[in-house]
Amino acid sequence: MISNDIQKVITYIHKNYANALSIEAFSNISHLSNYRFIHKFKEEIGLSPMIYLRNLRIEHGKKFLLTTNLSISEISYLIGFKNPYYFSRVFNQVTDASPSFYRKSLQ
């Protein structure tokens, strides 16, 4: 069961995933200290808050890759990555495929 304070943060993350987000912002929303928030989030969700955010961004990136003709750079900025090369590296770590290969293989 997810507590109300963690659910508020998850809702916030889903609405604002493309923006610059921080542990401090999440802690303020949940009214917990940074340490307590991170511990409670990981305990309830099974991932750290930043890994959860990263995975959410990658999932949105996958959707954009498959449903739009936007460039990888444009997609990276749309989902909250400030650097397209970093987006490509993280995407590859999570999916075991580059964004361009992912797009080509599933279209």
N, CA, C and O atoms as a GROMACS GRO file, in nm:
protein
  428
    1MET      N    1   0.083  -0.119   0.000
    1MET     CA    2   0.000   0.000   0.000
    1MET      C    3   0.088   0.125   0.000
    1MET      O    4   0.185   0.134   0.075
    2ILE      N    5   0.053   0.218  -0.083
    2ILE     CA    6   0.130   0.341  -0.094
    2ILE      C    7   0.066   0.447  -0.006
    2ILE      O    8  -0.055   0.473  -0.014
    3SER      N    9   0.147   0.508   0.079
    3SER     CA   10   0.096   0.611   0.171
    3SER      C   11   0.059   0.738   0.094
    3SER      O   12   0.102   0.759  -0.019
    4ASN      N   13  -0.023   0.821   0.158
    4ASN     CA   14  -0.068   0.944   0.093
    4ASN      C   15   0.047   1.037   0.058
    4ASN      O   16   0.046   1.098  -0.049
    5ASP      N   17   0.145   1.050   0.146
    5ASP     CA   18   0.255   1.142   0.119
    5ASP      C   19   0.338   1.097  -0.001
    5ASP      O   20   0.382   1.180  -0.080
    6ILE      N   21   0.360   0.969  -0.016
    6ILE     CA   22   0.434   0.917  -0.132
    6ILE      C   23   0.347   0.926  -0.257
    6ILE      O   24   0.398   0.956  -0.365
    7GLN      N   25   0.218   0.899  -0.245
    7GLN     CA   26   0.128   0.909  -0.360
    7GLN      C   27   0.124   1.052  -0.415
    7GLN      O   28   0.118   1.072  -0.536
    8LYS      N   29   0.127   1.150  -0.326
    8LYS     CA   30   0.130   1.291  -0.370
    8LYS      C   31   0.254   1.318  -0.454
    8LYS      O   32   0.248   1.387  -0.556
    9VAL      N   33   0.366   1.264  -0.412
    9VAL     CA   34   0.491   1.283  -0.486
    9VAL      C   35   0.484   1.212  -0.621
    9VAL      O   36   0.526   1.268  -0.722
   10ILE      N   37   0.432   1.091  -0.624
   10ILE     CA   38   0.420   1.017  -0.750
   10ILE      C   39   0.331   1.094  -0.848
   10ILE      O   40   0.364   1.105  -0.966
   11THR      N   41   0.221   1.146  -0.800
   11THR     CA   42   0.132   1.226  -0.884
   11THR      C   43   0.206   1.348  -0.938
   11THR      O   44   0.195   1.382  -1.055
   12TYR      N   45   0.281   1.413  -0.850
   12TYR     CA   46   0.360   1.530  -0.890
   12TYR      C   47   0.463   1.492  -0.996
   12TYR      O   48   0.480   1.564  -1.095
   13ILE      N   49   0.531   1.382  -0.976
   13ILE     CA   50   0.632   1.336  -1.072
   13ILE      C   51   0.568   1.311  -1.209
   13ILE      O   52   0.622   1.353  -1.311
   14HIS      N   53   0.454   1.245  -1.211
   14HIS     CA   54   0.388   1.214  -1.338
   14HIS      C   55   0.341   1.340  -1.410
   14HIS      O   56   0.342   1.345  -1.533
   15LYS      N   57   0.301   1.441  -1.336
   15LYS     CA   58   0.257   1.566  -1.398
   15LYS      C   59   0.373   1.655  -1.443
   15LYS      O   60   0.358   1.737  -1.533
   16ASN      N   61   0.489   1.638  -1.380
   16ASN     CA   62   0.600   1.729  -1.402
   16ASN      C   63   0.730   1.661  -1.444
   16ASN      O   64   0.838   1.719  -1.428
   17TYR      N   65   0.722   1.540  -1.496
   17TYR     CA   66   0.842   1.462  -1.525
   17TYR      C   67   0.940   1.532  -1.619
   17TYR      O   68   1.060   1.505  -1.614
   18ALA      N   69   0.890   1.620  -1.704
   18ALA     CA   70   0.977   1.686  -1.802
   18ALA      C   71   1.050   1.806  -1.744
   18ALA      O   72   1.137   1.864  -1.809
   19ASN      N   73   1.015   1.845  -1.623
   19ASN     CA   74   1.080   1.960  -1.558
   19ASN      C   75   1.198   1.914  -1.473
   19ASN      O   76   1.214   1.795  -1.446
   20ALA      N   77   1.278   2.010  -1.432
   20ALA     CA   78   1.388   1.980  -1.340
   20ALA      C   79   1.326   1.950  -1.204
   20ALA      O   80   1.261   2.037  -1.145
   21LEU      N   81   1.346   1.831  -1.154
   21LEU     CA   82   1.289   1.788  -1.027
   21LEU      C   83   1.401   1.750  -0.931
   21LEU      O   84   1.509   1.708  -0.973
   22SER      N   85   1.374   1.766  -0.802
   22SER     CA   86   1.477   1.738  -0.704
   22SER      C   87   1.420   1.665  -0.583
   22SER      O   88   1.300   1.668  -0.558
   23ILE      N   89   1.508   1.603  -0.510
   23ILE     CA   90   1.471   1.536  -0.386
   23ILE      C   91   1.413   1.639  -0.289
   23ILE      O   92   1.318   1.610  -0.216
   24GLU      N   93   1.470   1.759  -0.287
   24GLU     CA   94   1.421   1.862  -0.197
   24GLU      C   95   1.275   1.897  -0.226
   24GLU      O   96   1.196   1.914  -0.134
   25ALA      N   97   1.240   1.907  -0.354
   25ALA     CA   98   1.101   1.935  -0.391
   25ALA      C   99   1.010   1.821  -0.346
   25ALA      O  100   0.902   1.844  -0.293
   26PHE      N  101   1.055   1.698  -0.368
   26PHE     CA  102   0.976   1.582  -0.328
   26PHE      C  103   0.958   1.579  -0.176
   26PHE      O  104   0.850   1.548  -0.126
   27SER      N  105   1.065   1.610  -0.104
   27SER     CA  106   1.059   1.612   0.042
   27SER      C  107   0.960   1.716   0.092
   27SER      O  108   0.885   1.692   0.186
   28ASN      N  109   0.961   1.832   0.028
   28ASN     CA  110   0.868   1.938   0.066
   28ASN      C  111   0.723   1.895   0.043
   28ASN      O  112   0.637   1.920   0.126
   29ILE      N  113   0.697   1.830  -0.069
   29ILE     CA  114   0.562   1.784  -0.100
   29ILE      C  115   0.515   1.681   0.002
   29ILE      O  116   0.400   1.683   0.046
   30SER      N  117   0.605   1.592   0.039
   30SER     CA  118   0.569   1.484   0.131
   30SER      C  119   0.580   1.525   0.278
   30SER      O  120   0.537   1.451   0.367
   31HIS      N  121   0.636   1.644   0.304
   31HIS     CA  122   0.656   1.693   0.442
   31HIS      C  123   0.745   1.599   0.523
   31HIS      O  124   0.723   1.577   0.642
   32LEU      N  125   0.846   1.544   0.455
   32LEU     CA  126   0.943   1.456   0.520
   32LEU      C  127   1.083   1.513   0.497
   32LEU      O  128   1.104   1.592   0.405
   33SER      N  129   1.177   1.473   0.580
   33SER     CA  130   1.316   1.510   0.554
   33SER      C  131   1.363   1.438   0.428
   33SER      O  132   1.304   1.338   0.387
   34ASN      N  133   1.469   1.489   0.369
   34ASN     CA  134   1.523   1.424   0.248
   34ASN      C  135   1.553   1.277   0.274
   34ASN      O  136   1.513   1.189   0.197
   35TYR      N  137   1.622   1.250   0.384
   35TYR     CA  138   1.660   1.113   0.415
   35TYR      C  139   1.536   1.026   0.434
   35TYR      O  140   1.528   0.917   0.377
   36ARG      N  141   1.441   1.073   0.514
   36ARG     CA  142   1.322   0.993   0.543
   36ARG      C  143   1.239   0.972   0.417
   36ARG      O  144   1.184   0.864   0.396
   37PHE      N  145   1.230   1.076   0.333
   37PHE     CA  146   1.155   1.063   0.209
   37PHE      C  147   1.216   0.956   0.119
   37PHE      O  148   1.144   0.867   0.071
   38ILE      N  149   1.346   0.963   0.096
   38ILE     CA  150   1.413   0.866   0.009
   38ILE      C  151   1.392   0.724   0.062
   38ILE      O  152   1.360   0.632  -0.014
   39HIS      N  153   1.411   0.707   0.191
   39HIS     CA  154   1.396   0.575   0.252
   39HIS      C  155   1.252   0.524   0.236
   39HIS      O  156   1.231   0.409   0.198
   40LYS      N  157   1.155   0.608   0.266
   40LYS     CA  158   1.015   0.567   0.259
   40LYS      C  159   0.973   0.540   0.115
   40LYS      O  160   0.900   0.444   0.089
   41PHE      N  161   1.018   0.623   0.020
   41PHE     CA  162   0.984   0.603  -0.121
   41PHE      C  163   1.036   0.469  -0.167
   41PHE      O  164   0.964   0.390  -0.229
   42LYS      N  165   1.163   0.442  -0.138
   42LYS     CA  166   1.224   0.316  -0.181
   42LYS      C  167   1.156   0.196  -0.115
   42LYS      O  168   1.138   0.092  -0.178
   43GLU      N  169   1.120   0.211   0.010
   43GLU     CA  170   1.052   0.104   0.082
   43GLU      C  171   0.915   0.072   0.020
   43GLU      O  172   0.878  -0.044   0.008
   44GLU      N  173   0.841   0.176  -0.019
   44GLU     CA  174   0.706   0.157  -0.071
   44GLU      C  175   0.702   0.127  -0.221
   44GLU      O  176   0.617   0.051  -0.267
   45ILE      N  177   0.793   0.185  -0.298
   45ILE     CA  178   0.790   0.173  -0.444
   45ILE      C  179   0.889   0.068  -0.494
   45ILE      O  180   0.866   0.005  -0.597
   46GLY      N  181   0.999   0.050  -0.422
   46GLY     CA  182   1.099  -0.048  -0.463
   46GLY      C  183   1.211   0.011  -0.546
   46GLY      O  184   1.302  -0.060  -0.587
   47LEU      N  185   1.204   0.141  -0.571
   47LEU     CA  186   1.307   0.213  -0.646
   47LEU      C  187   1.335   0.345  -0.576
   47LEU      O  188   1.251   0.397  -0.504
   48SER      N  189   1.454   0.398  -0.599
   48SER     CA  190   1.480   0.532  -0.548
   48SER      C  191   1.395   0.632  -0.628
   48SER      O  192   1.356   0.602  -0.741
   49PRO      N  193   1.366   0.747  -0.571
   49PRO     CA  194   1.284   0.844  -0.645
   49PRO      C  195   1.346   0.886  -0.778
   49PRO      O  196   1.273   0.906  -0.876
   50MET      N  197   1.477   0.901  -0.784
   50MET     CA  198   1.539   0.946  -0.908
   50MET      C  199   1.541   0.835  -1.013
   50MET      O  200   1.532   0.864  -1.133
   51ILE      N  201   1.552   0.710  -0.972
   51ILE     CA  202   1.543   0.600  -1.068
   51ILE      C  203   1.400   0.588  -1.119
   51ILE      O  204   1.377   0.562  -1.237
   52TYR      N  205   1.303   0.608  -1.031
   52TYR     CA  206   1.162   0.609  -1.072
   52TYR      C  207   1.140   0.717  -1.177
   52TYR      O  208   1.076   0.692  -1.279
   53LEU      N  209   1.191   0.837  -1.152
   53LEU     CA  210   1.178   0.948  -1.247
   53LEU      C  211   1.248   0.915  -1.378
   53LEU      O  212   1.193   0.938  -1.485
   54ARG      N  213   1.368   0.861  -1.370
   54ARG     CA  214   1.442   0.823  -1.491
   54ARG      C  215   1.363   0.724  -1.574
   54ARG      O  216   1.350   0.739  -1.695
   55ASN      N  217   1.310   0.621  -1.509
   55ASN     CA  218   1.234   0.519  -1.580
   55ASN      C  219   1.108   0.576  -1.644
   55ASN      O  220   1.072   0.539  -1.755
   56LEU      N  221   1.042   0.667  -1.573
   56LEU     CA  222   0.923   0.732  -1.629
   56LEU      C  223   0.959   0.813  -1.752
   56LEU      O  224   0.888   0.808  -1.853
   57ARG      N  225   1.068   0.887  -1.745
   57ARG     CA  226   1.113   0.965  -1.862
   57ARG      C  227   1.145   0.874  -1.980
   57ARG      O  228   1.110   0.906  -2.094
   58ILE      N  229   1.210   0.763  -1.955
   58ILE     CA  230   1.244   0.670  -2.062
   58ILE      C  231   1.118   0.612  -2.123
   58ILE      O  232   1.110   0.597  -2.245
   59GLU      N  233   1.019   0.578  -2.042
   59GLU     CA  234   0.892   0.526  -2.095
   59GLU      C  235   0.824   0.628  -2.186
   59GLU      O  236   0.772   0.592  -2.291
   60HIS      N  237   0.826   0.754  -2.146
   60HIS     CA  238   0.770   0.859  -2.232
   60HIS      C  239   0.854   0.874  -2.358
   60HIS      O  240   0.801   0.897  -2.467
   61GLY      N  241   0.985   0.862  -2.344
   61GLY     CA  242   1.072   0.868  -2.460
   61GLY      C  243   1.040   0.758  -2.561
   61GLY      O  244   1.037   0.782  -2.681
   62LYS      N  245   1.016   0.638  -2.511
   62LYS     CA  246   0.978   0.527  -2.599
   62LYS      C  247   0.852   0.560  -2.677
   62LYS      O  248   0.844   0.536  -2.797
   63LYS      N  249   0.752   0.615  -2.608
   63LYS     CA  250   0.626   0.650  -2.675
   63LYS      C  251   0.649   0.755  -2.783
   63LYS      O  252   0.596   0.743  -2.894
   64PHE      N  253   0.729   0.857  -2.752
   64PHE     CA  254   0.758   0.960  -2.852
   64PHE      C  255   0.834   0.902  -2.971
   64PHE      O  256   0.807   0.938  -3.086
   65LEU      N  257   0.927   0.812  -2.944
   65LEU     CA  258   1.004   0.752  -3.053
   65LEU      C  259   0.914   0.673  -3.148
   65LEU      O  260   0.936   0.672  -3.269
   66LEU      N  261   0.812   0.608  -3.093
   66LEU     CA  262   0.726   0.523  -3.174
   66LEU      C  263   0.608   0.597  -3.237
   66LEU      O  264   0.552   0.551  -3.337
   67THR      N  265   0.569   0.709  -3.180
   67THR     CA  266   0.446   0.774  -3.226
   67THR      C  267   0.468   0.909  -3.293
   67THR      O  268   0.372   0.971  -3.340
   68THR      N  269   0.592   0.956  -3.298
   68THR     CA  270   0.620   1.086  -3.360
   68THR      C  271   0.740   1.074  -3.453
   68THR      O  272   0.812   0.974  -3.454
   69ASN      N  273   0.760   1.177  -3.530
   69ASN     CA  274   0.879   1.188  -3.615
   69ASN      C  275   0.978   1.287  -3.556
   69ASN      O  276   1.070   1.331  -3.626
   70LEU      N  277   0.962   1.322  -3.430
   70LEU     CA  278   1.054   1.414  -3.365
   70LEU      C  279   1.194   1.355  -3.360
   70LEU      O  280   1.212   1.234  -3.351
   71SER      N  281   1.292   1.442  -3.366
   71SER     CA  282   1.431   1.395  -3.356
   71SER      C  283   1.458   1.347  -3.213
   71SER      O  284   1.384   1.378  -3.120
   72ILE      N  285   1.563   1.271  -3.198
   72ILE     CA  286   1.603   1.223  -3.067
   72ILE      C  287   1.637   1.340  -2.975
   72ILE      O  288   1.607   1.336  -2.856
   73SER      N  289   1.699   1.442  -3.030
   73SER     CA  290   1.729   1.562  -2.951
   73SER      C  291   1.602   1.628  -2.901
   73SER      O  292   1.592   1.665  -2.784
   74GLU      N  293   1.504   1.644  -2.990
   74GLU     CA  294   1.377   1.706  -2.950
   74GLU      C  295   1.309   1.624  -2.842
   74GLU      O  296   1.256   1.679  -2.745
   75ILE      N  297   1.309   1.494  -2.858
   75ILE     CA  298   1.246   1.406  -2.759
   75ILE      C  299   1.318   1.417  -2.625
   75ILE      O  300   1.254   1.424  -2.520
   76SER      N  301   1.450   1.420  -2.629
   76SER     CA  302   1.525   1.426  -2.504
   76SER      C  303   1.488   1.551  -2.424
   76SER      O  304   1.472   1.543  -2.302
   77TYR      N  305   1.473   1.663  -2.491
   77TYR     CA  306   1.435   1.786  -2.422
   77TYR      C  307   1.290   1.779  -2.373
   77TYR      O  308   1.259   1.827  -2.264
   78LEU      N  309   1.202   1.720  -2.452
   78LEU     CA  310   1.061   1.710  -2.414
   78LEU      C  311   1.039   1.627  -2.288
   78LEU      O  312   0.945   1.652  -2.212
   79ILE      N  313   1.124   1.529  -2.266
   79ILE     CA  314   1.104   1.440  -2.151
   79ILE      C  315   1.194   1.475  -2.032
   79ILE      O  316   1.197   1.402  -1.934
   80GLY      N  317   1.266   1.586  -2.041
   80GLY     CA  318   1.338   1.634  -1.925
   80GLY      C  319   1.488   1.613  -1.923
   80GLY      O  320   1.553   1.644  -1.824
   81PHE      N  321   1.544   1.562  -2.032
   81PHE     CA  322   1.689   1.549  -2.040
   81PHE      C  323   1.745   1.675  -2.105
   81PHE      O  324   1.699   1.716  -2.211
   82LYS      N  325   1.843   1.734  -2.042
   82LYS     CA  326   1.902   1.858  -2.096
   82LYS      C  327   2.008   1.830  -2.201
   82LYS      O  328   2.049   1.921  -2.274
   83ASN      N  329   2.052   1.706  -2.209
   83ASN     CA  330   2.159   1.670  -2.302
   83ASN      C  331   2.116   1.546  -2.381
   83ASN      O  332   2.096   1.440  -2.321
   84PRO      N  333   2.102   1.557  -2.513
   84PRO     CA  334   2.060   1.442  -2.593
   84PRO      C  335   2.154   1.322  -2.584
   84PRO      O  336   2.111   1.208  -2.593
   85TYR      N  337   2.284   1.348  -2.567
   85TYR     CA  338   2.380   1.239  -2.557
   85TYR      C  339   2.360   1.162  -2.426
   85TYR      O  340   2.372   1.040  -2.422
   86TYR      N  341   2.330   1.235  -2.321
   86TYR     CA  342   2.302   1.171  -2.193
   86TYR      C  343   2.173   1.090  -2.203
   86TYR      O  344   2.166   0.978  -2.152
   87PHE      N  345   2.072   1.145  -2.268
   87PHE     CA  346   1.948   1.072  -2.290
   87PHE      C  347   1.977   0.941  -2.363
   87PHE      O  348   1.928   0.835  -2.323
   88SER      N  349   2.056   0.948  -2.470
   88SER     CA  350   2.087   0.827  -2.547
   88SER      C  351   2.159   0.723  -2.461
   88SER      O  352   2.131   0.604  -2.469
   89ARG      N  353   2.252   0.771  -2.379
   89ARG     CA  354   2.327   0.680  -2.293
   89ARG      C  355   2.235   0.613  -2.190
   89ARG      O  356   2.242   0.491  -2.170
   90VAL      N  357   2.150   0.691  -2.126
   90VAL     CA  358   2.057   0.636  -2.027
   90VAL      C  359   1.956   0.543  -2.094
   90VAL      O  360   1.926   0.436  -2.042
   91PHE      N  361   1.905   0.584  -2.209
   91PHE     CA  362   1.809   0.501  -2.283
   91PHE      C  363   1.872   0.365  -2.314
   91PHE      O  364   1.808   0.261  -2.296
   92ASN      N  365   1.995   0.366  -2.358
   92ASN     CA  366   2.066   0.244  -2.390
   92ASN      C  367   2.085   0.157  -2.266
   92ASN      O  368   2.071   0.035  -2.273
   93GLN      N  369   2.117   0.218  -2.152
   93GLN     CA  370   2.133   0.142  -2.027
   93GLN      C  371   2.003   0.074  -1.987
   93GLN      O  372   2.004  -0.040  -1.941
   94VAL      N  373   1.892   0.145  -2.003
   94VAL     CA  374   1.763   0.093  -1.957
   94VAL      C  375   1.705  -0.010  -2.054
   94VAL      O  376   1.648  -0.110  -2.011
   95THR      N  377   1.719   0.014  -2.184
   95THR     CA  378   1.652  -0.071  -2.284
   95THR      C  379   1.745  -0.165  -2.358
   95THR      O  380   1.698  -0.252  -2.432
   96ASP      N  381   1.875  -0.150  -2.341
   96ASP     CA  382   1.975  -0.225  -2.418
   96ASP      C  383   1.968  -0.197  -2.567
   96ASP      O  384   2.004  -0.282  -2.649
   97ALA      N  385   1.921  -0.078  -2.602
   97ALA     CA  386   1.915  -0.036  -2.743
   97ALA      C  387   1.928   0.115  -2.748
   97ALA      O  388   1.884   0.185  -2.657
   98SER      N  389   1.988   0.165  -2.853
   98SER     CA  390   1.993   0.310  -2.872
   98SER      C  391   1.854   0.359  -2.910
   98SER      O  392   1.773   0.281  -2.959
   99PRO      N  393   1.825   0.487  -2.888
   99PRO     CA  394   1.694   0.538  -2.929
   99PRO      C  395   1.664   0.518  -3.077
   99PRO      O  396   1.552   0.483  -3.114
  100SER      N  397   1.764   0.539  -3.163
  100SER     CA  398   1.740   0.523  -3.307
  100SER      C  399   1.715   0.376  -3.342
  100SER      O  400   1.628   0.347  -3.424
  101PHE      N  401   1.789   0.284  -3.282
  101PHE     CA  402   1.766   0.142  -3.307
  101PHE      C  403   1.628   0.101  -3.256
  101PHE      O  404   1.557   0.026  -3.323
  102TYR      N  405   1.592   0.148  -3.139
  102TYR     CA  406   1.460   0.118  -3.081
  102TYR      C  407   1.350   0.164  -3.176
  102TYR      O  408   1.255   0.091  -3.202
  103ARG      N  409   1.363   0.285  -3.228
  103ARG     CA  410   1.262   0.340  -3.318
  103ARG      C  411   1.253   0.256  -3.445
  103ARG      O  412   1.143   0.222  -3.489
  104LYS      N  413   1.366   0.223  -3.505
  104LYS     CA  414   1.368   0.147  -3.630
  104LYS      C  415   1.317   0.005  -3.611
  104LYS      O  416   1.245  -0.047  -3.696
  105SER      N  417   1.353  -0.057  -3.502
  105SER     CA  418   1.318  -0.198  -3.481
  105SER      C  419   1.170  -0.219  -3.452
  105SER      O  420   1.117  -0.328  -3.477
  106LEU      N  421   1.102  -0.119  -3.401
  106LEU     CA  422   0.963  -0.137  -3.364
  106LEU      C  423   0.864  -0.067  -3.457
  106LEU      O  424   0.743  -0.071  -3.433
  107GLN      N  425   0.913  -0.004  -3.561
  107GLN     CA  426   0.821   0.062  -3.654
  107GLN      C  427   0.786  -0.028  -3.768
  107GLN      O  428   0.710   0.011  -3.856
   0.00000   0.00000   0.00000
